[in-house]
């Protein structure tokens, strides 16, 4: 499986047999830089904010998966886990859906705009995680400290930070540096390629590049 960061909280995942999943595509005018022309089989949307729900920007007549519950597309089982966009039970920014699914034997979790620590029921619902996509930029989601706590709760093999300040982002978030301190970090690199046999070392961070966002290979602001 190959994971590519398209900016903000948007990622493209491609399986060994060519199935493509796009997660949380954004509207360009909302984030301040372009979303690449995308073609996908499946799109997941964590919540209906315009920096996460640009389904129309994805071609190929993809199957769109939204909301809590169990979903199935092209033989892939998706679990949507209800969570909050803030630490007030959704009272400030509404609800958020965490998506959990497996590709090529790798258990994936995309936290969307998670706003607080995971409760015991959420942890039980999510289950084991190999590849975790988690927000780290604070202000609208968990920050570096909160992301560290979630890492300790879920204990993924590898985490990919998202939803943080980049050179071209049009609104203010915290940067990624505080989250990276003291961690084993690989990158920034163009993409992350994982196979089941790669999942023996736990707790490292893959930092992905995205030229459109202003994050180049080998360097971050």
Secondary structure, DSSP 8 states (H G I E B T S, - for coil): -EEEEEETTEEEEE-TT--EEEES---HHHHSS----EE-SEEEESSSSTTT--GGGEES--EEEESSEEEEETTEEEEEEEEESSSSTTTTT-EEEEEEEEETTEEEEE--S--S---HHHHHHH---SEEEEE---SSS--HHHHHHHHHHH--SEEEEES---TT-SS----SHHHHTTS-EEEEES-EE--GGGTTS-SEEEEE-BTTTTB-TT---
